[in-house]
Structures are given as C-alpha cells and as structure tokens.
Amino acid sequence: MVKRLFTHRSSTQAIPEVGDIPRHVAIITDGNGRWANKRFLPRVAGHSQGLEVVRQVVKSCAEKGVEFLTLFAFSSENWRRPPEEVGFLMKLFLTALEKEIVRLDRNQVRLRVIGHLSAFDPVIQEKIKEAEIRTAGNTGLQLTIAANYGGRWDLLNAVNQALVAHPEWSQEGLTEDHITQYLSMPFAPEPDLFIRTGGEQRMSNFLLWQLAYTELYFTDTLWPDFDDQALEQAFAWYRQRERRFGRTSAQLESDAPDSP
C-alpha cells in the first residue's frame, strides 16, 4: 500500500496561519427536502435546486480566494432515506458528474470525491475516476465532495490502512501523523470554517477528526436559499472569531504584527 502525501499538520500539533478569508470551508448542505415541502413540491425538487446553489457557492468561494471547499453531499446514513429519494440522488449525482465537470475543468477547479465509493453503481464509480483524472492538473479551487462518507468510517479506515501498511506501528503506537496520512483528505488543511444550513446544530458524522479546531457556523437558511449574501454573512461571522488554538487572548495580542 502506498503512503499518500500529506503536508498539513494537525491543529493540535501546529498553529495554522489564519486570515480574513478561510482557507478551507466545509459545508453540510442541509434543508433541500424541507425547502421543497414548504412549496408543496416533491422532495427531489429541493435537491435539484440545491445543485444550482452548489454551482454558485463554488464560483463565489473561488472568487473570494478560498483554496479548499468540501461539501457533504451524501452521508453513509443517508441510505436510510426512502428508496425513491436515494435513487433520485444517485441519478442527480451521475448527471452532475457528466455535465458539471466541463464547467469545473474550464474554471480550473480540481475535483475529488471521498467516501466509501465501492457502494456506488460501477457507472458512478467510473465517472468519479474520469472527473478526478480530467481535473487533476487544475490549479484553482480544490473542490471535494463527500459521498457515502462518515467520519467514523474515515477514522476506522485510516487506522486499518495504517496498520496493514505498517504492522510495526501496532507495537510502537499510532501517532497523529500516522493517522492523518491515511484519512480521506491528507491533501487539505483542516477546515477553518464549517457551515451547516437548515437550522440543525450537529456534526452528523462529518469530518470528525478534521473539525477539531474549526469555527462552527449554523444558519436557519435552507440550502436552496443559501445565496451570496448568506455566504458573505458566514464569512463576516468568521472574521469576528478569535482563533486561539489553545492560547490566550493576551498571547494573540502580543504576537500580532503591529504589537509594540
């Protein structure tokens, strides 16, 4: 098994650089079904509208200077939804892979899909590979879609992969670096800003390891209504946060560039 390259240390091991624009934004795109229900539409109509919002958020994040955007599209628990809704989501995912990849490639967006992908139809798996290969050389926004993903699965999978590749670690003891390089996103820094739309205030098994020191922003806005103004409100909230990473406010002040 080949070790995957990772260049970003955990926020519990090193203090990351902080700027006014979050380098990595992670979003749970919640509220599609409720948006449709409020309009007496089938739930699938909300998912279709949600895809339109994904397009705009990708564009806006790229324009604002965000480097990494991770969207939670389908959790490992979403298979529990009604079969007709799951079937529609699979078709929508396939359509997006076929049609959106041209737009992403043209705008230099690199696409990755993380999760337990072997559960998907082989056609979808092949489209994912094609999309990732086609955009692999792009140097713009790094877009990651989490599909059939769960944070606990990610951790268990990383530990199992690490111990298979390096049996000696079972005796030596695993470190954060050992695990980090086998997680689903060794290529990205930990998210600076987490956004969950739809009014719920929970993590729902999303990026459990990676969100250790992420700023958590919850909004009642349903995902199909999450426009540029709503995104800017989240960014404005983020700019007001004091990111200490275990330090005190006094330490932050003394470390500031214009401190005497």
C-alpha positions, -999 to 999 in steps of 0.1 A, spaced: 0 0 0 14 34 -10 16 61 16 -3 92 5 14 126 5 2 149 32 17 183 40 -6 198 66 0 193 103 -29 188 127 -41 219 145 -34 201 178 3 198 167 9 231 150 -8 265 149 -21 271 113 -20 305 96 -52 325 100 -65 351 76 -97 370 70 -107 346 43 -110 310 54 -85 288 35 -107 257 38 -145 258 40 -166 227 48 -204 227 44 -233 204 52 -258 213 26 -289 207 46 -326 216 40 -333 206 4 -363 184 13 -378 209 37 -374 237 11 -394 216 -13 -420 207 13 -426 243 21 -435 249 -15 -457 218 -18 -431 202 -42 -417 167 -41 -385 165 -20 -364 158 -51 -372 193 -64 -353 206 -35 -322 185 -44 -323 198 -79 -325 234 -67 -297 226 -42 -274 217 -71 -279 252 -86 -267 266 -52 -237 243 -53 -227 259 -86 -229 294 -72 -211 286 -40 -182 270 -59 -180 301 -80 -182 325 -51 -157 307 -30 -132 307 -59 -137 344 -64 -132 351 -27 -99 333 -26 -110 301 -8 -85 274 -16 -104 243 -5 -142 237 -4 -156 205 9 -193 197 5 -212 169 24 -234 156 -4 -245 122 8 -237 106 42 -232 69 49 -265 72 69 -285 87 40 -291 52 26 -318 50 52 -339 75 33 -369 64 11 -356 43 -18 -371 67 -44 -353 97 -29 -320 77 -28 -325 67 -64 -331 103 -75 -300 114 -56 -279 88 -74 -292 100 -108 -286 136 -98 -250 127 -88 -244 110 -121 -258 138 -141 -237 163 -122 -205 143 -128 -213 142 -165 -224 178 -170 -206 199 -143 -172 185 -150 -168 206 -181 -176 238 -162 -153 228 -134 -124 220 -157 -129 252 -176 -126 272 -144 -95 253 -132 -114 236 -103 -99 204 -92 -125 178 -81 -121 150 -56 -147 126 -42 -142 110 -8 -161 83 10 -168 46 7 -172 47 -30 -174 10 -37 -210 11 -26 -220 31 -56 -230 18 -90 -200 10 -112 -211 36 -137 -209 63 -110 -175 50 -98 -162 52 -133 -175 88 -138 -158 98 -105 -125 85 -117 -129 102 -150 -137 135 -134 -108 133 -109 -83 124 -137 -96 152 -160 -92 179 -133 -61 165 -116 -39 192 -131 -61 222 -123 -46 248 -100 -77 267 -88 -102 259 -61 -99 224 -47 -134 210 -45 -141 179 -25 -174 161 -25 -181 137 4 -204 109 -8 -213 78 12 -189 94 37 -189 91 75 -164 105 100 -162 73 120 -157 53 88 -129 76 78 -111 71 111 -115 33 112 -105 31 76 -74 52 82 -63 31 112 -68 -2 94 -49 11 63 -21 23 85 -17 -9 104 -18 -30 72 9 -9 56 30 -6 88 23 -36 112 52 -23 134 31 7 143 8 -16 163 37 -22 187 51 14 186 18 31 190 0 52 164 6 90 163 -15 117 147 8 118 117 3 81 112 -34 85 110 -36 118 92 -18 105 61 -44 77 57 -75 98 62 -97 107 32 -82 143 29 -44 142 35 -41 167 7 -60 195 25 -55 216 57 -82 212 83 -112 234 77 -112 269 90 -149 274 87 -177 249 89 -212 259 77 -244 240 83 -275 252 67 -311 242 75 -312 251 112 -298 219 127 -268 222 151 -249 190 149 -220 175 131 -238 144 117 -207 123 114 -189 147 91 -151 152 93 -149 143 130 -111 143 131 -106 173 108 -130 197 126 -112 197 159 -105 234 159 -128 246 131 -151 275 137 -187 262 136 -214 284 119 -250 273 119 -278 291 100 -315 286 97 -313 293 59 -322 262 39 -296 252 14 -316 261 -18 -319 296 -3 -282 300 6 -271 328 -18 -241 350 -20 -254 373 8 -258 343 31 -223 331 23 -209 366 30 -227 366 63 -209 334 73 -176 349 62 -183 381 82 -191 360 113 -158 341 107 -138 373 106 -150 382 141 -139 349 156 -107 349 178 -89 317 167 -67 309 197 -58 272 192 -53 268 230 -36 301 236 -49 331 255 -62 364 240 -32 382 255 -8 359 236 -26 367 204 -23 404 210 14 401 218 20 380 187 2 405 164 25 421 137 18 457 150 23 449 187 50 470 204 
